């Protein structure tokens, strides 16, 4: 049965809807619809006549309907802002759908939603409730515990890029909370992994006490970033968290990050996604594969509700407040919060994927589609978000603004950000700029030197003041590290830093000069208009080996993923220190600890912004799995018991080294170091060796706090004694030596036996020399020579 257009007419507040109109109840996919017949109109008020086809209808300023004994007053509404917006004791609903022919607003009570039923359909009149391409309506009344969604009708023609289907209930792209299942990993009745979803209807009295919270606004050069997963951080039983695996669980453990010396956390995706997207039994692990990482967004305005302890209680409002609490409590501890956002693709996948939101609202607008309707796949995930389309780039900017102004986040890391620099579908001057451009022959997906979306974000008065970090590549082969369009404010995950440091520290020839560039903040990449802090330096991240696995495995071991070890990166630039796996000789284990210290030290003495991956501070292992995207288990869980073990001496080393970096004025420079600040050395002072076979890099750095710092890396398999720079009236004092057993790898002033440890080097230091073992690195401080 086709839905009859809903004529907006006034009803008496004292009379129920059922007494005034004919009601037809019928089931569509087990949902109840209420249709208002135009043959039984209620009493008219302030009417004016308009034509719809061959019939005469009645348009009114207001109408009243009743849903579950609550009366709602309807009126025309406004085309902006998009989404469901509380206004004047009611809510304005507005949604852009360029190619749809009809629009229906659906409402759910919680009880009906749980029973997979729609409580009420309101079919919008295109002559009353549509302005341009925007459908809109205003409703006044009680919306407590109400959810909403849309249905659109139009052409279903995949060959033309259209997927309109009036049987589909669609999430509003601007919904502020998406409700479906309440518990993470909980499968629905009959094994349903894709239950109906709907958005929370907001209302005016939603307040959160921010307690005067303000942005910390740290200079980016001062950041130490910690990439973390909300669920994985406290889900392991050893966390002993009251609310494990949730935003509140992270709050319980924020003091650990403070102790580590982190002042910025980068949260892996916290937008609403479906962790059961590819739910299947994993016979190798004996559990089920899920989308644990969350790089498959369903809605960009809604926080992941199943990361909250409240779940879908209060229609997701409590979940929103829990995430706000996390951000507020992080700020109280001096920790900024950056979100990892995935604007390159969505969970709707390719033509075989589900229709849940963007595809049903306007597929050819939100996705890059070819002339015959095929999906471009620069993301490697089936579809590509059409980022530089005018509607889509406004959507993205609106979303980012929301998270800054309403949720108080401090910045964003953009996953596969190079997609945001590609030209949109149907790219031409009229489509993008409103006028033709002479000589414009760009095709879909062409990299743009001045992408409209990046331009909008970069000049936006709100967004240009937050941290903007690009993962400057995509799955389509566009690699822009060092060349990402930046407007002077964008930073990049420096993949070249990661690759170079890994090669040099494991002792590969030919990387001494490139490693020196990394130490200086990669001026070879960023000197043209940017600064060292535009480089986000990383050795490890969620994608790839952990730091412990980087020194434990030569090859990936991804069989537990159930893909016959075919997934994940094959080129890891790792070295197992002589034996593969965890069960090895004591000498190999000793070498691995040394190498972990070398990697961490290189990260902390480099100009730019260091980023640590969750768990690397105690040596977390994933058993050689470099692609743990599908594991909701110990592989991805932070092991608090391992961090607390006395053998976990690596945490002490990391904590002390981050503190040292923060104390050194010279290790977070606002510009690239010059010869006045930095001097290179080799085995002898001022004689650096940049030859192909060199495996030694050393430098001194003038520091306004520490005076002068000497740093050296020996990545050769041979030990040797180096000669230190002469400093009359001063002598060099050891601080860090990664070849030493803890706690003597870092000589703090209060360390028992420190004087004895230093005395062991007296004969070398008296001669202005220092013995370096193979695969080791050191930090020495210039101190006054009391005997001079």
C-alpha positions in Angstrom: 0.0 0.0 0.0 1.4 3.4 -0.9 1.5 6.1 1.7 -0.9 8.9 1.3 0.6 12.4 1.7 0.1 13.8 5.2 -1.9 17.0 5.1 -0.9 19.3 7.9 -4.1 20.4 9.7 -5.0 21.7 13.2 -6.6 19.4 15.7 -8.2 20.2 19.0 -6.0 19.6 22.0 -8.8 17.9 23.8 -9.6 15.5 21.0 -7.6 12.4 20.1 -6.3 11.9 16.6 -8.3 8.6 16.3 -11.6 10.3 16.9 -11.1 12.8 14.2 -9.6 10.9 11.2 -9.7 7.6 9.6 -6.7 5.5 10.7 -5.4 2.7 8.6 -2.9 0.3 10.4 -0.7 -1.9 8.3 2.6 -3.6 8.6 5.6 -2.9 6.4 8.6 -5.0 7.4 6.9 -5.6 10.8 6.4 -1.9 11.4 3.1 -0.1 12.1 2.2 2.9 10.0 -0.5 5.5 10.7 -1.9 7.1 7.5 -4.0 10.2 7.6 -6.7 10.1 5.0 -7.4 13.3 3.1 -11.1 12.4 3.0 -11.4 13.0 6.7 -9.8 16.3 7.5 -10.2 17.9 10.9 -11.4 21.4 11.5 -9.4 23.9 9.4 -7.5 26.9 10.8 -5.7 29.8 8.9 -5.9 27.8 5.7 -4.8 28.7 2.2 -5.4 26.7 -0.9 -2.7 25.1 -3.0 -2.7 22.5 -5.8 -1.2 19.0 -5.6 -1.7 17.2 -8.8 -5.4 17.1 -9.6 -6.7 17.6 -6.1 -7.0 20.6 -3.9 -5.4 20.3 -0.5 -5.3 22.4 2.6 -2.1 24.0 3.8 -2.0 25.3 7.4 0.4 27.0 9.6 0.0 24.4 12.3 -1.5 20.9 12.9 -1.7 18.7 15.9 -1.2 14.9 16.0 -1.0 12.5 18.9 1.7 9.9 19.5 1.3 7.5 22.4 -1.0 10.0 24.3 1.4 12.9 23.7 0.3 15.7 21.4 2.7 17.2 18.9 2.0 20.5 17.1 3.4 20.6 13.5 4.3 23.5 11.4 6.3 24.2 8.2 9.7 24.4 9.8 13.0 25.8 8.4 15.6 24.5 6.0 18.4 25.2 8.4 20.2 24.1 10.4 20.4 20.5 9.2 19.5 17.8 11.6 17.1 17.7 14.6 17.5 21.1 16.4 15.8 22.1 19.6 14.0 25.5 19.1 11.2 27.3 20.9 9.9 24.4 22.9 10.1 22.1 19.9 12.4 20.6 17.4 13.1 21.6 13.8 13.9 18.7 11.4 15.8 19.5 8.2 17.6 17.2 5.8 19.2 17.7 2.4 18.2 15.1 -0.3 18.9 16.4 -3.8 17.3 13.6 -5.8 14.5 12.3 -3.6 10.8 12.6 -4.7 9.2 12.2 -1.3 10.3 12.2 2.3 8.7 10.7 5.4 9.7 11.5 9.0 9.5 8.4 11.2 9.1 8.4 15.0 9.7 5.6 17.5 8.8 5.3 21.1 11.4 3.2 22.9 9.0 0.3 23.4 8.0 0.2 19.7 11.7 0.6 18.7 12.6 -2.4 20.7 9.9 -4.4 18.9 11.1 -3.2 15.5 8.1 -1.0 14.9 7.6 2.6 13.7 5.2 4.4 16.0 4.3 7.2 13.6 5.0 8.2 10.0 4.7 11.9 9.0 4.8 12.3 5.2 6.2 15.7 4.3 4.4 17.8 1.7 6.9 18.9 -1.0 5.0 22.2 -1.5 5.0 23.1 2.2 7.9 21.2 3.7 10.6 21.6 1.1 12.9 24.5 0.3 15.3 23.8 -2.6 16.6 20.3 -1.9 15.9 20.5 1.9 13.0 18.8 3.5 11.9 20.4 6.8 9.2 20.4 9.5 8.9 21.9 13.0 7.3 19.9 15.8 6.4 21.2 19.2 5.6 18.9 22.1 7.0 16.2 24.4 9.9 14.3 22.9 11.1 12.4 25.9 12.3 8.9 25.0 11.6 9.5 21.3 13.7 8.4 18.4 13.5 9.5 14.7 14.5 8.4 11.3 13.6 9.1 7.6 12.3 7.3 4.6 12.9 8.6 1.1 11.4 7.6 -2.2 12.8 8.3 -5.7 14.6 6.4 -8.4 16.2 3.1 -7.6 18.8 2.9 -10.3 22.2 1.8 -9.3 23.4 2.3 -12.8 22.7 6.0 -12.4 24.0 6.1 -8.8 20.6 6.2 -7.1 19.5 3.8 -4.3 16.1 5.3 -3.2 14.0 2.6 -1.5 10.8 3.7 0.4 11.0 0.5 2.5 14.3 1.6 4.1 14.4 3.4 7.5 17.4 5.8 7.3 19.5 7.5 9.9 19.7 11.2 9.6 23.4 12.0 8.8 23.1 14.8 11.3 21.7 12.7 14.2 23.5 13.4 17.5 23.1 10.0 18.9 22.3 6.7 17.1 20.5 4.0 19.0 20.5 0.3 18.1 21.9 -2.4 20.3 22.8 -1.6 23.9 25.8 -3.8 24.6 29.1 -4.1 22.6 29.2 -7.3 20.7 25.7 -8.4 21.6 24.0 -10.1 18.7 20.3 -9.4 18.1 17.5 -12.0 17.9 17.9 -14.7 15.3 21.6 -13.7 14.9 20.7 -10.2 13.5 23.9 -8.1 13.3 22.2 -5.1 11.6 19.2 -4.1 13.8 17.1 -1.1 13.0 18.9 2.2 14.0 17.4 5.6 14.8 18.5 9.0 16.0 17.8 10.5 19.4 15.3 13.4 19.3 17.0 16.3 21.3 15.2 18.7 23.5 16.0 22.0 25.2 16.8 21.0 28.7 19.8 18.9 27.8 22.7 20.4 29.8 26.1 19.1 30.8 28.1 20.8 33.6 31.4 21.5 31.9 32.6 23.3 35.2 34.2 26.1 33.2 36.2 23.7 30.9 38.2 25.6 28.3 40.5 24.4 25.5 44.1 23.8 26.8 45.5 25.2 23.5 49.0 23.8 24.0 51.5 24.8 21.3 51.7 21.8 19.1 55.5 21.6 19.4 54.9 20.7 23.1 52.7 17.7 22.6 53.4 14.1 23.4 50.6 12.2 21.8 49.3 8.8 22.9 47.2 6.8 20.4 44.7 4.7 22.3 41.5 2.6 21.9 38.7 3.4 24.3 37.5 -0.2 24.8 40.9 -1.8 24.7 42.4 0.5 27.3 40.5 -0.9 30.3 38.6 -4.0 29.0 41.2 -6.5 30.4 40.3 -7.8 33.8 43.7 -6.6 35.2 42.5 -3.0 34.8 40.2 -3.6 37.8 38.1 -0.7 36.4 34.6 -0.2 37.7 33.4 0.4 34.1 35.8 -1.6 31.9 35.9 -0.9 28.2 34.0 2.4 28.4 34.6 6.2 28.4 34.3 6.1 32.2 36.9 3.3 32.3 39.4 5.6 30.5 38.6 8.3 33.1 39.6 5.8 35.8 43.0 5.4 34.2 43.9 8.9 33.1 46.4 9.2 35.9 48.5 6.5 34.2 48.8 8.8 31.2 49.7 11.7 33.4 52.4 9.6 35.0 53.7 8.5 31.6 54.1 12.2 30.6 51.4 12.2 27.9 49.6 15.5 27.4 47.5 14.6 24.4 45.4 11.4 23.7 44.4 10.5 20.2 41.3 8.3 20.4 40.8 5.7 17.7 37.4 6.0 16.1 34.7 6.9 18.5 32.0 7.7 16.0 29.0 5.3 15.9 30.0 2.1 14.1 28.7 -1.5 14.0 31.2 -3.8 15.6 29.2 -6.8 14.3 29.7 -5.6 10.7 31.5 -8.8 9.7 30.7 -11.0 12.7 31.8 -14.5 12.2 33.2 -17.4 14.2 37.0 -17.6 14.3 38.0 -21.2 14.8 41.7 -20.3 15.3 41.0 -18.1 18.3 37.8 -19.8 19.5 35.9 -16.5 19.5 34.2 -14.2 17.0 35.6 -11.7 14.6 34.3 -8.2 15.1 35.2 -4.7 13.9 37.2 -3.8 16.9 39.1 -0.8 15.6 36.0 1.0 14.3 37.2 2.4 11.0 33.7 2.0 9.4 31.6 4.9 10.4 27.8 4.8 10.5 27.2 8.3 11.8 29.8 11.1 12.3 27.9 13.2 14.9 27.1 10.4 17.3 29.7 9.1 19.7 29.9 5.3 19.9 27.1 4.6 22.3 28.3 1.1 23.2 31.5 2.7 24.5 29.4 4.1 27.4 28.4 2.3 30.5 24.9 3.6 30.1 24.4 2.2 26.6 21.1 3.2 25.0 19.6 4.5 28.3 18.0 7.9 28.0 18.2 7.5 24.2 21.9 7.9 24.2 22.1 11.1 26.1 23.9 9.5 29.0 26.4 8.1 26.6 27.1 11.6 25.1 27.6 12.9 28.6 30.1 10.1 29.5 32.2 11.1 26.5 32.0 14.7 27.6 33.1 13.7 31.1 36.1 11.9 29.6 37.1 15.0 27.8 36.5 17.3 30.8 38.5 15.0 33.1 41.4 14.7 30.6 41.5 18.5 30.4 41.6 18.7 34.2 44.8 16.6 34.1 46.3 18.8 31.4 45.6 16.3 28.6 44.2 17.3 25.3 41.9 15.0 23.3 42.2 14.4 19.6 39.7 12.3 17.6 40.6 9.9 14.8 37.9 10.6 12.2 37.2 8.5 9.1 35.8 10.8 6.4 37.2 8.6 3.6 34.4 5.9 3.6 31.4 4.7 5.5 30.0 1.4 6.7 27.7 1.1 3.7 30.4 -0.4 1.6 30.0 -1.2 -2.1 26.9 -1.9 -4.1 26.3 -5.0 -2.0 26.5 -3.2 1.3 23.6 -2.1 3.5 21.4 1.0 2.9 21.4 2.6 6.4 21.9 6.4 5.9 23.9 8.3 3.3 23.2 5.8 0.4 19.4 6.1 0.9 19.4 9.8 1.5 21.5 10.7 -1.6 24.0 8.1 -2.8 25.2 10.1 -5.8 26.0 13.1 -3.6 27.7 11.4 -0.6 29.8 8.9 -2.6 32.2 9.0 -5.5 30.3 7.2 -8.3 31.4 6.5 -11.9 29.1 7.5 -14.8 27.5 4.0 -14.7 27.0 4.0 -11.0 30.1 2.0 -9.9 31.7 3.0 -6.6 35.2 4.4 -6.7 37.2 2.7 -4.0 40.2 4.8 -3.0 39.6 3.8 0.6 40.0 0.0 0.0 36.7 -0.5 1.9 34.2 -0.5 -1.0 33.2 3.1 -1.2 34.8 6.6 -1.1 33.1 9.6 0.6 32.6 12.4 -2.0 34.4 14.9 0.2 34.8 17.8 -2.2 31.1 17.9 -3.2 29.6 21.1 -1.9 27.0 19.3 0.2 29.5 16.8 1.6 32.2 19.3 2.5 29.6 21.4 4.4 28.5 18.3 6.2 32.1 17.5 7.2 32.8 21.1 8.4 29.5 21.1 10.4 30.5 17.8 12.0 34.0 19.0 13.0 32.5 22.2 14.4 30.1 20.3 16.5 32.8 18.2 18.1 34.8 21.3 18.9 32.0 23.5 20.2 29.7 21.0 21.8 32.1 18.1 22.8 35.2 20.3 23.5 37.7 18.1 21.5 41.0 19.7 20.8 41.7 18.4 17.3 41.4 15.7 14.7 43.5 13.0 13.0 42.0 12.3 9.5 42.3 8.7 8.4 43.4 8.3 4.8 43.2 12.0 4.5 44.5 12.1 0.9 41.0 11.1 -0.2 39.9 14.6 1.0 42.2 16.1 -1.6 40.6 14.2 -4.6 38.1 15.8 -6.9 34.5 14.8 -6.4 32.2 12.9 -8.6 30.8 15.0 -11.5 33.7 17.4 -10.9 33.4 20.7 -12.9 33.4 24.4 -12.2 29.7 24.7 -12.0 29.3 21.9 -9.5 32.0 23.0 -7.2 32.3 26.8 -7.6 29.0 27.8 -9.1 30.5 28.9 -12.4 32.5 27.2 -15.3 36.2 27.4 -15.2 38.1 27.7 -18.5 40.4 24.7 -19.1 38.9 22.6 -16.3 39.3 19.0 -17.4 39.6 17.3 -14.1 38.1 13.9 -13.7 36.7 12.2 -10.6 39.5 11.4 -8.1 42.1 13.7 -9.5 44.4 15.1 -6.7 43.8 18.8 -6.3 46.4 21.3 -5.3 43.8 23.4 -3.4 41.0 21.0 -2.4 37.8 22.9 -1.5 37.3 20.9 1.7 40.8 21.4 3.0 40.5 25.1 2.2 37.1 25.3 4.1 38.6 23.6 7.2 41.8 25.6 7.1 40.2 29.0 6.9 37.2 28.2 9.2 37.3 30.5 12.2 36.6 27.6 14.6 38.6 24.8 13.1 41.8 26.6 12.2 42.5 27.0 15.9 42.5 23.2 16.6 45.0 20.5 15.8 44.6 19.1 12.3 46.6 16.0 11.5 46.4 14.2 8.1 47.2 10.6 7.4 48.7 11.8 4.1 48.0 8.7 1.9 45.1 6.5 0.8 44.5 3.0 -0.6 44.4 4.3 -4.1 48.2 4.9 -4.2 48.1 8.7 -3.5 51.0 9.3 -1.1 51.4 12.9 0.1 53.7 12.8 3.1 55.5 16.2 2.8 53.2 17.4 0.1 49.7 17.4 1.7 47.9 20.7 1.0 48.4 22.4 4.4 47.7 26.1 4.5 50.6 26.3 7.0 48.5 24.6 9.8 48.1 20.9 8.8 50.4 18.3 10.3 51.0 14.8 9.0 51.6 11.4 10.3 55.2 11.2 9.1 55.3 7.7 7.5 58.7 8.4 6.2 60.0 9.1 9.7 58.7 5.7 10.8 60.3 3.8 7.9 63.6 5.6 8.2 64.0 5.2 11.9 63.1 1.5 11.7 65.7 0.9 9.1 68.5 2.8 10.8 67.9 1.5 14.3 68.0 -2.1 13.1 71.3 -1.4 11.4 70.5 -1.1 7.7 73.2 0.6 5.7 72.5 3.9 3.9 70.2 5.5 6.4 72.5 7.7 8.5 71.7 10.9 6.6 68.0 10.2 6.4 67.9 9.5 10.1 69.7 12.8 10.8 66.9 14.5 8.8 64.3 12.8 11.1 66.2 14.1 14.2 65.8 17.6 12.8 62.1 17.4 12.3 62.3 16.3 8.6 63.2 19.7 7.0 63.5 17.8 3.7 59.8 17.4 3.9 58.5 20.4 5.8 60.9 23.3 5.3 58.8 24.8 2.6 56.2 26.7 4.6 55.9 24.5 7.6 57.7 23.8 10.9 59.1 20.7 12.7 55.8 20.4 14.7 54.0 19.7 11.4 55.7 16.3 11.6 53.9 13.7 13.8 56.7 11.3 14.5 55.8 7.7 15.1 57.6 4.4 15.2 54.5 2.3 15.8 50.7 2.8 15.6 47.6 0.7 15.8 48.2 -0.5 12.2 51.3 -2.6 12.2 53.6 -4.2 14.7 53.7 -3.0 18.3 57.1 -1.8 19.5 57.8 -5.2 21.3 56.8 -7.1 18.2 58.9 -4.9 16.0 62.0 -6.4 17.7 60.6 -9.9 18.1 59.3 -10.9 14.6 60.7 -10.7 11.1 57.4 -11.8 9.6 53.8 -11.1 10.3 51.8 -13.8 12.1 48.2 -13.0 11.2 46.6 -16.5 11.1 44.3 -15.7 14.0 42.6 -13.2 11.7 41.2 -16.1 9.7 42.5 -14.8 6.4 45.3 -17.3 5.8 47.9 -14.7 6.7 47.1 -12.7 3.6 46.1 -9.6 5.3 48.3 -6.9 6.9 51.5 -5.2 5.7 54.3 -7.5 4.4 57.1 -4.9 4.6 57.5 -4.1 8.3 61.2 -3.2 8.5 61.4 -5.3 11.6 64.2 -7.3 13.1 63.8 -10.2 15.6 67.3 -9.7 17.0 68.3 -13.2 15.9 65.5 -15.5 16.7 61.8 -15.5 15.8 59.1 -15.4 18.4 58.9 -14.9 22.2 60.6 -18.1 23.4 64.2 -17.3 22.8 67.6 -17.2 24.5 68.4 -14.7 27.3 70.9 -12.8 25.1 68.2 -12.2 22.4 65.8 -11.0 25.0 68.4 -8.6 26.3 69.1 -7.3 22.8 65.3 -6.7 22.2 65.0 -4.6 25.3 68.0 -2.5 24.2 66.4 -2.0 20.8 63.1 -1.0 22.3 64.9 1.7 24.3 66.8 2.8 21.2 63.5 3.3 19.3 61.9 5.2 22.1 64.9 7.4 22.7 65.1 8.3 19.0 61.4 9.3 19.2 61.9 11.5 22.2 65.0 13.4 20.9 63.6 14.1 17.5 62.2 17.5 16.6 58.5 17.3 15.8 55.7 15.8 17.8 56.3 12.2 19.1 53.4 9.8 19.2 53.3 6.7 21.4 51.0 3.7 20.7 49.0 2.3 23.6 50.8 -0.4 25.4 54.2 0.2 23.9 55.2 1.8 27.2 55.3 -1.6 28.8 56.1 -3.7 25.8 52.7 -5.0 24.7 52.8 -7.9 22.3 50.2 -9.0 19.8 52.1 -12.2 19.0 53.4 -10.9 15.7 49.9 -10.0 14.4 50.2 -6.6 12.5 46.6 -6.3 11.7 44.4 -6.9 14.8 41.4 -5.0 13.5 39.0 -7.9 14.2 40.0 -9.0 17.8 38.0 -8.1 20.8 40.4 -9.9 23.1 43.8 -9.9 24.8 45.6 -9.1 21.6 44.2 -5.6 21.7 43.6 -5.1 25.4 46.0 -3.1 27.5 47.6 -5.5 30.0 47.7 -3.6 33.4 49.2 -6.7 35.0 52.2 -6.5 32.6 52.6 -2.8 33.2 52.7 -3.4 37.0 55.2 -6.3 36.9 58.6 -5.6 38.4 60.1 -6.9 35.2 58.3 -4.1 33.3 61.3 -1.8 33.6 60.6 -0.3 30.2 57.8 1.8 31.6 60.2 3.5 34.0 62.5 4.2 31.1 59.7 5.7 29.0 58.3 7.8 31.8 61.7 9.3 32.6 62.5 10.0 29.0 59.2 11.8 28.3 59.9 13.9 31.4 63.3 14.7 30.1 61.9 15.8 26.8 59.5 18.1 28.4 62.3 19.6 30.6 64.5 20.3 27.5 63.7 23.5 25.8 65.7 22.3 22.8 63.7 19.2 22.1 60.5 20.9 21.0 61.7 23.8 18.8 59.4 26.0 16.9 61.7 26.0 13.9 64.3 23.7 12.4 67.6 23.7 14.3 70.5 25.6 12.7 74.3 25.2 13.2 74.1 27.7 16.1 71.9 25.2 18.0 72.9 21.8 16.7 76.3 20.3 15.8 76.9 16.9 14.2 79.6 14.5 15.3 81.0 11.1 14.3 83.4 8.8 16.2 85.3 12.0 16.6 84.0 15.5 17.3 82.7 17.6 14.4 83.4 14.7 11.9 80.0 13.2 11.0 80.0 10.2 8.7 77.2 10.3 6.1 78.6 7.5 4.0 76.5 4.6 2.7 78.1 2.3 5.3 77.7 4.6 8.3 75.7 3.3 11.2 76.6 6.0 13.7 74.9 9.4 14.2 75.8 11.8 17.0 75.0 15.4 17.8 75.2 18.1 20.4 72.2 20.4 21.1 72.4 23.7 23.0 69.6 23.9 25.5 68.6 26.9 27.6 67.7 24.6 30.5 70.2 21.8 30.4 73.0 23.7 28.9 74.2 21.2 26.3 73.1 17.7 25.5 75.1 15.0 23.6 73.1 12.3 21.9 74.6 9.4 20.0 73.3 6.2 18.2 75.5 3.2 17.4 73.4 0.8 15.3 76.4 -1.3 14.2 77.0 -4.8 15.4 80.4 -3.7 16.6 81.2 -1.8 19.8 83.7 1.1 19.8 84.8 4.0 22.0 83.9 7.5 20.8 85.7 10.8 21.5 83.5 13.5 22.9 83.6 17.2 22.0 86.0 19.3 24.1 84.3 21.7 26.5 86.9 23.5 28.6 85.8 23.9 32.2 83.1 21.3 31.7 82.9 17.5 31.6 80.3 15.1 30.1 78.1 13.2 32.6 76.1 10.1 31.5 72.3 10.2 31.8 71.0 7.5 29.5 72.7 4.4 28.1 70.4 1.9 26.5 72.9 -0.9 26.8 72.7 -0.9 30.6 70.4 -3.0 32.6 67.6 -1.2 34.4 67.6 0.9 36.4 71.0 2.0 35.3 69.8 2.6 31.7 68.5 6.0 33.1 70.6 7.6 35.9 68.2 9.7 37.9 69.6 11.9 40.7 67.9 9.8 43.4 69.0 6.4 42.0 70.7 4.3 44.6 74.3 3.5 43.4 74.3 6.3 40.9 77.7 7.6 41.9 79.2 4.2 41.7 77.7 3.7 38.2 79.2 7.0 37.0 82.5 6.2 38.6 82.8 3.1 36.4 83.1 5.5 33.5 85.4 8.0 35.2 88.6 6.8 33.3 86.8 7.3 30.0 85.1 10.6 30.9 88.4 12.0 32.2 89.9 11.3 28.8 86.8 12.8 27.1 85.7 9.5 25.8 82.8 7.0 26.1 82.5 3.3 25.3 79.4 2.4 23.3 78.2 -1.2 22.9 76.7 -2.4 19.7 73.1 -1.4 19.1 73.0 1.3 21.8 72.3 4.9 22.2 73.3 7.4 24.9 72.5 10.9 26.3 75.2 12.8 28.1 74.8 16.2 29.8 77.5 18.9 29.9 78.2 19.7 33.6 80.8 22.0 35.3 84.1 20.3 36.0 84.8 20.8 39.7 88.3 19.6 39.2 89.1 22.0 36.3 
